[in-house]
């Protein structure tokens, strides 16, 4: 893997497109695995950690949108959708479910490479956010420490997992189910308690949170940008 930029899974039932994309990615120093349907892709994501997935929407059997809906909450891998030209509703639905980008067919291979590069660079930058500061708050994920107004607060592994995910996706709303999957907990009340505990360590006024906010009926979001 050290000799490759990233490992990409290409999912498309069209042999010609799948082969073309694979050839172009390999020429640009990417490691490529392919799948000709969503079911095959599901088997491969269980055993391989990919850096990015290129996913066709229109496939026989399970569609790309169904694959995305079934796996996006558990899958942190960025996804680029390949969509039929003139199908804006599918593109919008895909982005709403959680796709990171889309590219309508037919497309220029060079444009696909540029979109892949942008997403991978962004992902790398997000993963480097180990120490962040906003206003009078400093979060050090490595030391599992929050410093607020010169006061130090330790965070446990569960709190760290939640903060790490939210810091890497500021402005994204996470449902209780999302958080539960992340920390392996299915009790909504317990999740609310953890969020309340985090607010006491981050917020100046925990009862009126400015950063870790509740989106009523949806979940929680961290505003730090």
Residue frames as a rotation matrix with the C-alpha (Angstrom) as fourth column:
UNK 1
0.560 0.828 0.000 0.00
0.828 -0.560 0.000 0.00
0.000 0.000 -1.000 0.00
UNK 2
0.203 -0.535 -0.820 2.92
0.409 -0.715 0.567 2.35
-0.889 -0.451 0.073 0.62
UNK 3
-0.791 -0.574 0.210 3.53
0.392 -0.212 0.895 2.67
-0.470 0.791 0.392 -3.11
UNK 4
-0.354 0.759 0.547 -0.06
0.790 -0.070 0.609 3.63
0.501 0.647 -0.575 -3.86
UNK 5
-0.747 0.157 0.647 -1.90
-0.277 -0.957 -0.087 6.88
0.605 -0.244 0.758 -3.18
UNK 6
-0.365 0.711 0.601 -5.05
-0.837 0.031 -0.546 5.10
-0.407 -0.702 0.584 -1.97
UNK 7
-0.960 0.166 0.226 -7.06
0.220 0.946 0.238 1.89
-0.174 0.279 -0.945 -2.26
UNK 8
-0.537 0.777 -0.330 -10.29
-0.791 -0.599 -0.125 2.45
-0.295 0.193 0.936 -4.19
UNK 9
-0.587 0.488 0.647 -13.31
0.399 0.869 -0.293 0.19
-0.705 0.086 -0.704 -4.66
UNK 10
-0.768 0.354 -0.533 -15.07
-0.634 -0.537 0.556 0.64
-0.090 0.765 0.637 -8.02
UNK 11
-0.569 0.668 0.479 -18.67
0.288 0.708 -0.645 -0.66
-0.770 -0.229 -0.596 -8.05
UNK 12
-0.199 0.500 -0.843 -20.39
-0.845 -0.523 -0.110 -0.73
-0.496 0.691 0.526 -11.44
UNK 13
0.276 0.383 0.881 -22.30
0.032 0.913 -0.407 -3.40
-0.961 0.140 0.240 -13.39
UNK 14
0.965 0.016 -0.263 -21.03
-0.254 -0.203 -0.946 -2.02
-0.068 0.979 -0.192 -16.73
UNK 15
0.611 -0.766 0.200 -17.91
0.680 0.638 0.363 -4.01
-0.405 -0.086 0.910 -17.64
UNK 16
0.264 -0.509 0.819 -16.64
0.758 -0.416 -0.503 -1.28
0.597 0.754 0.275 -19.99
UNK 17
0.592 0.002 0.806 -16.91
-0.306 -0.924 0.227 1.56
0.746 -0.381 -0.546 -17.44
UNK 18
0.953 -0.219 0.209 -15.51
-0.128 0.332 0.935 -0.59
-0.274 -0.918 0.288 -14.65
UNK 19
0.474 -0.809 0.347 -12.50
0.857 0.514 0.029 -1.58
-0.202 0.284 0.937 -16.74
UNK 20
0.294 -0.323 0.900 -11.92
0.490 -0.757 -0.432 1.97
0.821 0.568 -0.064 -17.99
UNK 21
0.774 0.048 0.632 -12.03
-0.444 -0.671 0.594 3.47
0.452 -0.740 -0.498 -14.49
UNK 22
0.866 -0.476 0.151 -9.76
0.202 0.611 0.766 0.73
-0.457 -0.633 0.625 -13.13
UNK 23
0.351 -0.757 0.551 -7.22
0.918 0.163 -0.362 1.25
0.184 0.633 0.752 -15.93
UNK 24
0.334 -0.184 0.924 -7.14
0.154 -0.957 -0.246 5.03
0.930 0.225 -0.291 -15.47
UNK 25
0.896 0.026 0.443 -6.84
-0.420 -0.275 0.865 4.80
0.145 -0.961 -0.236 -11.68
UNK 26
0.729 -0.668 0.149 -3.99
0.545 0.699 0.464 2.30
-0.414 -0.257 0.873 -11.89
UNK 27
0.236 -0.632 0.738 -2.18
0.794 -0.312 -0.521 4.59
0.560 0.709 0.428 -14.36
UNK 28
0.269 -0.068 0.961 -2.49
-0.278 -0.961 0.010 7.34
0.922 -0.270 -0.277 -11.73
UNK 29
-0.643 -0.758 -0.112 -0.96
-0.178 0.291 -0.940 5.18
0.745 -0.585 -0.322 -8.98
UNK 30
-0.062 0.674 0.736 -4.11
-0.998 -0.033 -0.054 3.98
-0.012 -0.738 0.675 -7.20
UNK 31
-0.988 -0.091 0.129 -4.70
-0.104 0.989 -0.105 0.45
-0.118 -0.117 -0.986 -5.94
UNK 32
-0.360 0.897 -0.257 -8.04
-0.922 -0.300 0.246 -0.73
0.144 0.325 0.935 -7.33
UNK 33
-0.882 0.302 0.361 -10.55
0.197 0.934 -0.299 -3.42
-0.427 -0.193 -0.883 -6.39
UNK 34
-0.713 0.656 -0.248 -13.74
-0.619 -0.422 0.662 -3.84
0.329 0.626 0.707 -8.41
UNK 35
-0.683 0.628 0.374 -17.24
0.209 0.658 -0.724 -5.19
-0.700 -0.416 -0.580 -7.81
UNK 36
-0.940 0.310 0.140 -19.95
0.099 -0.144 0.985 -5.65
0.325 0.940 0.105 -10.44
UNK 37
0.098 0.991 0.087 -22.88
0.236 -0.108 0.966 -5.26
0.967 -0.074 -0.245 -8.06
UNK 38
0.166 0.033 0.986 -23.78
-0.751 -0.644 0.148 -3.96
0.639 -0.764 -0.082 -4.61
UNK 39
0.962 0.238 0.136 -23.89
-0.270 0.735 0.622 -7.41
0.048 -0.635 0.771 -3.05
UNK 40
0.517 -0.850 -0.098 -20.32
0.686 0.481 -0.546 -8.12
0.511 0.215 0.832 -4.16
UNK 41
-0.099 -0.526 0.845 -19.26
-0.116 -0.837 -0.535 -4.72
0.988 -0.151 0.022 -2.80
UNK 42
0.622 0.421 0.660 -20.84
-0.683 -0.120 0.721 -5.55
0.383 -0.899 0.212 0.57
UNK 43
0.924 -0.325 -0.200 -18.70
0.368 0.895 0.251 -8.68
0.098 -0.305 0.947 0.87
UNK 44
0.168 -0.948 0.270 -15.53
0.687 -0.083 -0.722 -6.74
0.707 0.307 0.638 0.06
UNK 45
0.043 -0.145 0.989 -16.06
-0.408 -0.906 -0.115 -3.85
0.912 -0.399 -0.098 2.48
UNK 46
0.931 0.316 0.182 -16.37
-0.301 0.384 0.873 -6.41
0.206 -0.867 0.453 5.28
UNK 47
0.735 -0.678 -0.002 -12.80
0.627 0.679 0.381 -7.61
-0.257 -0.281 0.925 4.77
UNK 48
-0.265 -0.836 0.480 -11.00
0.926 -0.360 -0.116 -4.62
0.270 0.413 0.870 3.20
UNK 49
0.291 0.273 -0.917 -10.71
0.559 -0.826 -0.068 -1.05
-0.776 -0.493 -0.393 4.48
UNK 50
0.083 -0.183 0.980 -10.95
0.963 -0.236 -0.126 1.16
0.255 0.954 0.157 1.39
UNK 51
-0.730 -0.402 -0.552 -9.92
0.524 -0.849 -0.074 4.80
-0.439 -0.343 0.830 1.20
UNK 52
-0.500 0.608 -0.616 -12.72
-0.677 -0.719 -0.160 5.68
-0.540 0.337 0.771 -1.23
UNK 53
-0.403 0.467 0.787 -15.63
0.530 0.820 -0.216 4.02
-0.746 0.331 -0.578 -3.05
UNK 54
-0.786 0.266 -0.559 -16.80
-0.594 -0.575 0.562 4.89
-0.172 0.774 0.610 -6.58
UNK 55
-0.662 0.629 0.407 -20.42
0.280 0.712 -0.645 3.71
-0.695 -0.313 -0.647 -6.70
UNK 56
-0.899 0.435 0.051 -22.79
-0.043 -0.204 0.978 3.46
0.436 0.877 0.202 -9.66
UNK 57
-0.573 0.759 0.310 -26.40
-0.714 -0.275 -0.644 4.29
-0.404 -0.590 0.699 -8.78
UNK 58
0.435 0.829 -0.352 -28.21
-0.888 0.331 -0.320 2.24
-0.149 0.452 0.880 -11.42
UNK 59
-0.748 -0.629 -0.210 -27.40
-0.648 0.761 0.027 -1.45
0.143 0.156 -0.977 -10.96
UNK 60
0.091 0.775 -0.625 -29.52
-0.350 0.612 0.709 -4.61
0.932 0.154 0.328 -11.16
UNK 61
-0.027 -0.029 -0.999 -30.47
0.804 0.593 -0.039 -6.04
0.594 -0.804 0.007 -7.81
UNK 62
0.423 0.112 -0.899 -29.58
0.778 -0.554 0.298 -3.61
-0.465 -0.825 -0.321 -5.03
UNK 63
0.719 -0.119 0.685 -29.06
0.418 -0.714 -0.562 -0.09
0.556 0.690 -0.464 -6.36
UNK 64
-0.383 -0.915 0.126 -26.21
0.517 -0.326 -0.791 2.21
0.765 -0.238 0.598 -5.38
UNK 65
-0.253 0.372 0.893 -28.63
-0.595 -0.788 0.159 4.33
0.763 -0.491 0.420 -3.36
UNK 66
0.817 0.563 -0.125 -29.82
-0.284 0.581 0.763 1.27
0.502 -0.588 0.635 -1.43
UNK 67
0.277 -0.826 -0.491 -26.21
0.744 0.508 -0.435 0.27
0.608 -0.245 0.755 -0.75
UNK 68
-0.565 -0.503 0.654 -25.51
0.090 -0.826 -0.557 3.81
0.820 -0.256 0.512 0.45
UNK 69
0.188 0.749 0.635 -28.59
-0.691 -0.359 0.627 3.87
0.698 -0.557 0.450 2.65
UNK 70
0.862 0.192 -0.468 -27.72
0.088 0.854 0.513 0.52
0.499 -0.483 0.720 4.23
UNK 71
0.399 -0.829 -0.391 -24.07
0.875 0.473 -0.109 1.26
0.275 -0.298 0.914 4.95
UNK 72
0.101 -0.472 0.876 -23.31
0.222 -0.848 -0.482 4.97
0.970 0.243 0.019 5.15
UNK 73
0.745 0.228 0.627 -24.03
-0.492 -0.447 0.747 5.28
0.450 -0.865 -0.221 8.88
UNK 74
0.864 -0.444 0.238 -21.50
0.112 0.631 0.768 2.55
-0.491 -0.637 0.595 9.66
UNK 75
0.353 -0.723 0.593 -19.11
0.935 0.292 -0.200 3.30
-0.028 0.626 0.780 6.80
UNK 76
0.482 -0.235 -0.844 -16.76
0.175 -0.918 0.355 6.27
-0.859 -0.319 -0.401 7.16
UNK 77
-0.467 -0.686 0.558 -15.28
0.663 0.146 0.734 5.67
-0.585 0.713 0.387 3.69
UNK 78
-0.355 0.324 -0.877 -15.91
-0.470 -0.873 -0.132 8.61
-0.808 0.366 0.462 1.31
UNK 79
-0.188 0.396 0.899 -18.19
0.673 0.718 -0.176 7.78
-0.715 0.572 -0.402 -1.63
UNK 80
-0.672 0.046 -0.739 -18.43
-0.528 -0.730 0.434 9.26
-0.520 0.682 0.515 -5.13
UNK 81
0.124 0.813 0.569 -21.63
0.157 0.550 -0.820 8.40
-0.980 0.191 -0.060 -6.98
UNK 82
-0.972 -0.232 -0.036 -21.73
-0.011 -0.108 0.994 7.74
-0.235 0.967 0.103 -10.72
UNK 83
-0.187 0.979 -0.079 -25.13
0.106 -0.060 -0.993 8.92
-0.977 -0.194 -0.093 -11.94
UNK 84
-0.169 0.255 0.952 -27.06
0.976 0.181 0.125 8.90
-0.140 0.950 -0.279 -15.19
UNK 85
-0.981 -0.194 0.029 -27.11
0.196 -0.958 0.208 12.29
-0.013 0.209 0.978 -16.86
UNK 86
-0.547 0.810 0.212 -30.39
-0.422 -0.485 0.766 14.12
0.723 0.329 0.607 -16.33
UNK 87
0.219 0.606 -0.765 -31.29
0.501 0.602 0.621 12.38
0.837 -0.519 -0.172 -13.06
UNK 88
-0.380 -0.442 0.813 -30.99
-0.335 -0.753 -0.566 15.26
0.862 -0.487 0.138 -10.54
UNK 89
0.558 0.676 0.481 -33.37
-0.702 0.076 0.708 13.64
0.442 -0.733 0.516 -8.03
UNK 90
0.835 -0.303 -0.459 -31.09
0.386 0.917 0.098 10.65
0.391 -0.260 0.883 -7.61
UNK 91
-0.193 -0.952 0.237 -28.05
0.444 -0.300 -0.845 12.88
0.875 -0.058 0.480 -7.17
UNK 92
-0.148 0.223 0.964 -29.84
-0.660 -0.748 0.071 14.97
0.737 -0.625 0.258 -4.56
UNK 93
0.853 0.519 0.058 -31.06
-0.405 0.589 0.700 11.86
0.329 -0.620 0.712 -2.72
UNK 94
0.519 -0.736 -0.435 -27.55
0.595 0.676 -0.435 10.41
0.614 -0.033 0.788 -2.77
UNK 95
-0.452 -0.684 0.573 -26.04
0.076 -0.670 -0.738 13.56
0.889 -0.290 0.355 -1.28
UNK 96
0.195 0.609 0.769 -28.80
-0.798 -0.358 0.486 13.69
0.571 -0.708 0.416 1.35
UNK 97
0.925 0.146 -0.350 -28.10
0.025 0.898 0.439 10.09
0.379 -0.415 0.827 2.38
UNK 98
0.750 -0.661 -0.002 -24.41
-0.099 -0.116 0.988 10.84
-0.654 -0.741 -0.152 2.76
UNK 99
0.544 -0.594 0.593 -22.49
0.837 0.331 -0.437 10.61
0.063 0.734 0.677 -0.54
UNK 100
0.043 -0.647 -0.761 -19.49
0.534 -0.628 0.565 12.94
-0.844 -0.431 0.319 -0.66
UNK 101
-0.469 -0.185 -0.863 -19.66
-0.571 -0.682 0.457 13.82
-0.673 0.708 0.214 -4.37
UNK 102
0.388 0.561 0.731 -21.20
0.295 0.676 -0.675 12.71
-0.873 0.478 0.097 -7.65
UNK 103
-0.635 -0.564 -0.527 -20.21
-0.403 -0.340 0.850 12.57
-0.658 0.753 -0.012 -11.30
UNK 104
0.477 0.879 -0.013 -22.75
-0.440 0.226 -0.869 12.23
-0.761 0.420 0.494 -14.14
UNK 105
-0.354 -0.506 0.786 -22.05
0.444 0.649 0.618 9.76
-0.823 0.568 -0.005 -16.96
UNK 106
0.573 -0.817 -0.064 -20.41
0.702 0.530 -0.475 10.10
0.422 0.228 0.878 -19.41
UNK 107
0.932 -0.293 -0.215 -17.50
-0.066 -0.720 0.691 11.76
-0.357 -0.629 -0.690 -17.61
UNK 108
0.522 -0.845 -0.111 -13.92
-0.442 -0.157 -0.883 12.72
0.729 0.510 -0.455 -18.31
UNK 109
0.546 -0.359 -0.757 -11.52
0.637 0.765 0.097 10.37
0.544 -0.535 0.646 -16.48
UNK 110
-0.528 -0.813 0.244 -9.34
0.471 -0.520 -0.713 13.34
0.706 -0.261 0.658 -15.56
UNK 111
-0.146 0.563 0.813 -12.28
-0.611 -0.698 0.374 14.99
0.779 -0.442 0.445 -13.78
UNK 112
0.811 0.418 -0.409 -12.83
-0.007 0.706 0.708 11.81
0.584 -0.572 0.576 -11.78
UNK 113
0.051 -0.890 -0.454 -9.17
0.812 0.302 -0.500 11.81
0.581 -0.343 0.738 -10.73
UNK 114
-0.626 -0.279 0.728 -9.41
-0.032 -0.924 -0.381 15.44
0.779 -0.262 0.570 -9.61
UNK 115
0.329 0.829 0.451 -12.52
-0.631 -0.162 0.758 14.74
0.702 -0.535 0.470 -7.54
UNK 116
0.725 -0.154 -0.672 -10.83
0.437 0.856 0.275 11.73
0.533 -0.493 0.688 -5.95
UNK 117
-0.344 -0.939 0.018 -7.74
0.645 -0.250 -0.723 13.79
0.683 -0.237 0.691 -5.12
UNK 118
-0.369 0.269 0.890 -9.85
-0.436 -0.895 0.090 16.54
0.821 -0.355 0.447 -3.52
UNK 119
0.689 0.722 0.065 -11.77
-0.425 0.330 0.843 14.11
0.587 -0.608 0.534 -1.32
UNK 120
0.544 -0.547 -0.636 -8.69
0.664 0.744 -0.072 12.15
0.513 -0.383 0.768 -0.23
UNK 121
-0.532 -0.741 0.409 -6.80
0.356 -0.634 -0.686 15.35
0.768 -0.219 0.601 0.63
UNK 122
-0.054 0.620 0.783 -9.77
-0.660 -0.610 0.438 16.61
0.749 -0.493 0.443 2.62
UNK 123
0.836 0.378 -0.397 -10.03
-0.032 0.757 0.652 13.28
0.547 -0.533 0.646 4.44
UNK 124
0.056 -0.913 -0.403 -6.33
0.767 0.298 -0.569 13.35
0.640 -0.277 0.717 5.32
UNK 125
-0.606 -0.248 0.756 -6.67
-0.129 -0.907 -0.401 16.87
0.785 -0.341 0.518 6.73
UNK 126
0.395 0.840 0.371 -9.70
-0.623 -0.052 0.781 15.85
0.675 -0.540 0.502 8.77
UNK 127
0.765 -0.104 -0.635 -7.84
0.358 0.889 0.286 12.88
0.535 -0.446 0.717 10.21
UNK 128
-0.308 -0.951 0.012 -5.05
0.590 -0.201 -0.782 15.19
0.746 -0.234 0.623 11.36
UNK 129
0.023 0.406 0.914 -7.35
-0.448 -0.813 0.372 17.14
0.894 -0.418 0.163 13.63
UNK 130
-0.025 -0.126 -0.992 -5.99
0.674 0.731 -0.109 15.79
0.738 -0.671 0.067 16.91
UNK 131
-0.450 -0.095 -0.888 -5.66
0.774 -0.537 -0.335 19.13
-0.445 -0.838 0.315 18.70
UNK 132
-0.227 0.425 0.876 -8.16
0.662 -0.593 0.459 21.88
0.715 0.684 -0.147 17.96
UNK 133
-0.741 -0.008 -0.672 -8.98
0.548 -0.585 -0.598 25.20
-0.388 -0.811 0.437 19.56
UNK 134
-0.269 0.679 0.683 -12.13
0.546 -0.476 0.689 27.28
0.794 0.558 -0.242 19.37
UNK 135
0.581 0.369 0.726 -12.68
-0.230 -0.781 0.581 30.38
0.781 -0.504 -0.368 21.47
UNK 136
0.080 -0.568 0.819 -11.56
-0.977 -0.207 -0.048 29.56
0.197 -0.797 -0.571 25.03
UNK 137
0.718 0.258 0.646 -11.65
-0.416 0.904 0.101 25.79
-0.558 -0.341 0.757 24.49
UNK 138
-0.190 -0.783 -0.593 -8.82
-0.970 0.244 -0.012 23.45
0.154 0.573 -0.805 23.52
UNK 139
0.811 0.450 0.373 -9.47
-0.484 0.875 -0.003 19.77
-0.327 -0.178 0.928 22.75
UNK 140
-0.292 -0.920 -0.262 -6.51
-0.956 0.288 0.055 17.40
0.025 0.267 -0.963 22.75
UNK 141
0.680 0.658 -0.323 -7.71
-0.675 0.734 0.075 14.01
0.287 0.167 0.943 21.53
UNK 142
0.096 -0.732 -0.675 -4.36
-0.071 0.671 -0.738 12.28
0.993 0.118 0.012 22.04
UNK 143
-0.881 -0.448 0.156 -4.16
-0.141 -0.066 -0.988 13.32
0.452 -0.892 -0.005 25.69
UNK 144
-0.181 0.926 -0.331 -7.95
0.697 0.358 0.621 12.92
0.693 -0.118 -0.711 26.08
UNK 145
-0.467 -0.121 -0.876 -8.10
0.771 -0.540 -0.337 16.36
-0.432 -0.833 0.346 27.60
UNK 146
0.291 0.538 0.791 -10.28
0.714 -0.673 0.195 19.46
0.637 0.508 -0.580 27.30
UNK 147
-0.619 -0.483 -0.619 -8.93
0.759 -0.572 -0.312 22.77
-0.204 -0.663 0.721 28.56
UNK 148
0.163 0.755 0.635 -11.55
0.692 -0.546 0.472 25.47
0.703 0.362 -0.612 29.11
UNK 149
0.672 0.054 0.739 -10.69
-0.281 -0.904 0.322 28.80
0.685 -0.424 -0.592 30.66
UNK 150
-0.229 -0.939 0.258 -7.48
-0.754 0.003 -0.657 27.24
0.616 -0.345 -0.708 32.04
UNK 151
0.068 0.298 0.952 -9.45
-0.815 0.567 -0.119 24.43
-0.576 -0.767 0.282 33.71
UNK 152
-0.712 -0.413 -0.567 -8.67
-0.668 0.646 0.368 20.85
0.215 0.642 -0.736 32.65
UNK 153
0.281 0.838 0.468 -11.27
-0.809 0.469 -0.353 18.15
-0.516 -0.280 0.810 32.08
UNK 154
-0.806 -0.532 0.262 -10.43
-0.345 0.780 0.522 14.54
-0.481 0.330 -0.812 31.25
UNK 155
0.217 0.860 -0.462 -12.52
-0.974 0.159 -0.162 12.71
-0.066 0.486 0.872 28.66
UNK 156
-0.013 -0.169 0.986 -13.00
-0.287 0.945 0.158 8.95
-0.958 -0.281 -0.061 28.57
UNK 157
-0.850 -0.418 0.322 -12.72
0.128 0.428 0.895 6.71
-0.512 0.801 -0.310 25.49
UNK 158
-0.113 0.899 0.422 -16.43
0.951 0.220 -0.216 6.95
-0.287 0.378 -0.880 24.72
UNK 159
0.640 0.314 -0.701 -16.40
0.240 -0.949 -0.206 10.75
-0.730 -0.036 -0.683 24.85
UNK 160
-0.325 -0.863 -0.387 -13.23
-0.279 -0.304 0.911 10.78
-0.904 0.404 -0.142 22.75
UNK 161
-0.683 0.102 0.724 -14.84
0.621 0.603 0.501 8.68
-0.385 0.792 -0.475 19.98
UNK 162
0.395 0.913 0.097 -17.82
0.867 -0.336 -0.368 11.02
-0.304 0.230 -0.925 19.77
UNK 163
0.555 -0.238 -0.797 -15.73
-0.077 -0.969 0.236 14.18
-0.828 -0.070 -0.556 19.79
UNK 164
-0.539 -0.835 0.106 -13.25
-0.015 0.135 0.991 12.79
-0.842 0.533 -0.086 17.26
UNK 165
-0.391 0.483 0.783 -16.04
0.894 0.402 0.199 11.96
-0.219 0.778 -0.589 14.82
UNK 166
0.655 0.742 -0.146 -17.79
0.701 -0.668 -0.252 15.31
-0.284 0.063 -0.957 15.25
UNK 167
0.254 -0.655 -0.711 -14.56
-0.108 -0.750 0.653 17.32
-0.961 -0.089 -0.261 15.02
UNK 168
-0.737 -0.581 0.345 -13.77
0.215 0.282 0.935 15.66
-0.641 0.763 -0.083 11.70
UNK 169
-0.518 0.640 0.568 -17.25
0.744 0.008 0.668 16.50
0.423 0.769 -0.480 10.40
UNK 170
-0.788 0.213 -0.578 -18.11
0.283 -0.708 -0.647 19.93
-0.547 -0.674 0.497 11.85
UNK 171
-0.580 0.647 -0.495 -21.61
-0.754 -0.656 0.026 21.06
-0.308 0.389 0.868 11.00
UNK 172
-0.538 0.393 -0.746 -22.83
-0.315 0.727 0.610 17.51
0.782 0.564 -0.267 10.30
UNK 173
0.070 0.664 0.744 -25.80
-0.993 -0.021 0.113 16.31
0.090 -0.747 0.659 12.32
UNK 174
-0.805 -0.332 -0.492 -25.39
-0.263 0.943 -0.206 12.92
0.532 -0.036 -0.846 13.99
UNK 175
0.306 0.952 0.004 -28.51
-0.531 0.167 0.831 11.04
0.790 -0.257 0.557 15.06
UNK 176
0.278 -0.149 0.949 -28.62
-0.904 0.293 0.311 9.09
-0.324 -0.944 -0.054 18.30
UNK 177
0.942 0.083 0.324 -28.45
0.018 0.955 -0.297 5.96
-0.334 0.286 0.898 16.14
UNK 178
0.644 -0.763 0.054 -25.24
-0.075 -0.133 -0.988 7.24
0.761 0.632 -0.143 14.49
UNK 179
0.010 -0.648 0.762 -23.67
-0.893 -0.349 -0.285 7.88
0.450 -0.677 -0.582 17.88
UNK 180
0.558 0.300 0.774 -24.92
-0.680 0.700 0.219 4.57
-0.476 -0.649 0.594 19.24
UNK 181
0.974 -0.228 0.000 -23.27
0.174 0.740 -0.650 2.66
0.148 0.633 0.760 16.39
UNK 182
0.371 -0.881 0.294 -20.06
-0.342 -0.424 -0.839 4.59
0.864 0.211 -0.458 16.96
UNK 183
-0.385 -0.525 0.759 -19.81
-0.863 -0.085 -0.497 3.75
0.326 -0.847 -0.420 20.65
UNK 184
-0.626 0.186 -0.757 -21.72
0.068 0.980 0.185 0.45
0.777 0.065 -0.626 20.59
UNK 185
-0.881 0.416 -0.227 -24.60
0.203 -0.102 -0.974 1.70
-0.428 -0.904 0.005 22.70
UNK 186
-0.688 0.662 0.299 -28.29
0.431 0.041 0.901 1.52
0.584 0.749 -0.314 21.82
UNK 187
0.037 0.701 -0.713 -29.87
0.990 -0.121 -0.068 3.30
-0.134 -0.703 -0.698 24.79
UNK 188
0.148 0.066 0.987 -30.90
0.569 -0.822 -0.030 6.78
0.809 0.566 -0.159 23.71
UNK 189
0.959 0.254 0.126 -31.11
0.042 -0.566 0.823 8.07
0.280 -0.784 -0.554 27.27
UNK 190
0.539 -0.829 -0.151 -27.52
0.591 0.244 0.768 6.99
-0.600 -0.504 0.622 27.94
UNK 191
-0.144 -0.559 0.816 -26.37
0.959 -0.282 -0.024 8.80
0.243 0.780 0.577 24.79
UNK 192
0.545 0.430 0.720 -28.12
0.256 -0.903 0.345 11.98
0.799 -0.003 -0.602 25.96
UNK 193
0.951 -0.225 -0.212 -26.31
0.188 -0.122 0.975 11.68
-0.245 -0.967 -0.073 29.30
UNK 194
0.099 -0.970 0.221 -22.93
0.902 0.181 0.393 11.42
-0.421 0.160 0.893 27.54
UNK 195
-0.048 -0.052 0.997 -23.69
0.725 -0.689 -0.001 14.50
0.687 0.723 0.071 25.42
UNK 196
0.869 0.407 0.282 -24.74
0.088 -0.687 0.721 16.42
0.488 -0.602 -0.633 28.54
UNK 197
0.693 -0.679 -0.241 -21.46
0.480 0.185 0.858 15.43
-0.538 -0.710 0.454 30.20
UNK 198
-0.167 -0.756 0.633 -19.46
0.986 -0.123 0.113 16.61
-0.008 0.643 0.766 27.18
UNK 199
0.364 0.387 0.847 -21.31
0.462 -0.865 0.197 19.93
0.809 0.319 -0.494 27.18
UNK 200
0.981 0.000 -0.194 -20.25
0.180 -0.375 0.910 20.58
-0.073 -0.927 -0.368 30.76
UNK 201
0.231 -0.973 -0.012 -16.64
0.647 0.144 0.749 20.22
-0.727 -0.181 0.663 29.65
UNK 202
-0.426 -0.397 0.813 -16.90
0.903 -0.244 0.354 22.25
0.058 0.885 0.462 26.43
UNK 203
0.169 0.657 0.735 -19.59
0.618 -0.651 0.440 24.88
0.768 0.380 -0.516 26.86
UNK 204
-0.849 -0.342 0.403 -19.34
-0.024 -0.736 -0.676 28.13
0.528 -0.584 0.617 28.80
UNK 205
-0.425 0.806 0.412 -23.06
-0.835 -0.174 -0.521 27.76
-0.349 -0.565 0.748 29.53
UNK 206
-0.985 -0.088 0.148 -23.97
-0.038 0.950 0.309 24.06
-0.168 0.299 -0.939 29.17
UNK 207
-0.271 0.959 0.088 -27.71
0.498 0.218 -0.840 24.78
-0.824 -0.184 -0.536 29.45
UNK 208
0.787 0.433 -0.439 -27.46
-0.141 -0.567 -0.812 27.10
-0.600 0.701 -0.385 26.44
UNK 209
0.112 -0.854 0.509 -24.89
0.523 0.486 0.700 25.31
-0.845 0.187 0.501 24.27
UNK 210
0.444 -0.085 -0.892 -23.14
-0.595 -0.772 -0.223 27.24
-0.670 0.630 -0.394 21.54
UNK 211
-0.444 -0.760 -0.475 -20.93
-0.882 0.276 0.383 24.49
-0.160 0.589 -0.792 20.10
UNK 212
-0.990 0.104 -0.091 -22.49
0.092 0.988 0.122 21.08
0.102 0.113 -0.988 20.81
UNK 213
-0.591 0.806 -0.046 -26.07
-0.777 -0.584 -0.235 21.74
-0.216 -0.103 0.971 19.86
UNK 214
-0.521 0.568 0.637 -29.25
0.318 0.822 -0.472 19.68
-0.792 -0.044 -0.609 19.66
UNK 215
-0.830 0.420 -0.366 -31.12
-0.517 -0.336 0.787 19.57
0.207 0.843 0.496 16.37
UNK 216
-0.380 0.724 0.576 -34.61
-0.674 0.209 -0.708 18.83
-0.633 -0.657 0.409 17.65
UNK 217
0.637 0.735 0.233 -35.98
-0.447 0.599 -0.665 15.53
-0.628 0.320 0.710 16.41
UNK 218
0.799 -0.396 -0.451 -32.78
-0.374 0.259 -0.890 14.76
0.470 0.881 0.059 14.47
UNK 219
0.572 -0.651 -0.499 -29.71
0.748 0.664 -0.009 14.55
0.337 -0.368 0.866 16.70
UNK 220
0.649 -0.444 -0.618 -26.59
0.294 -0.602 0.742 16.50
-0.702 -0.663 -0.260 17.64
UNK 221
0.680 -0.460 0.572 -24.16
0.536 -0.222 -0.815 18.74
0.501 0.860 0.096 15.77
UNK 222
0.234 -0.693 -0.682 -20.82
0.753 -0.315 0.578 20.34
-0.616 -0.648 0.448 16.65
UNK 223
0.860 0.052 0.508 -20.29
0.379 -0.732 -0.566 23.90
0.342 0.679 -0.649 15.41
UNK 224
0.445 -0.770 -0.457 -16.62
0.527 -0.187 0.829 24.88
-0.724 -0.610 0.322 15.61
UNK 225
-0.472 -0.631 0.615 -16.00
0.871 -0.225 0.438 26.66
-0.138 0.742 0.656 12.29
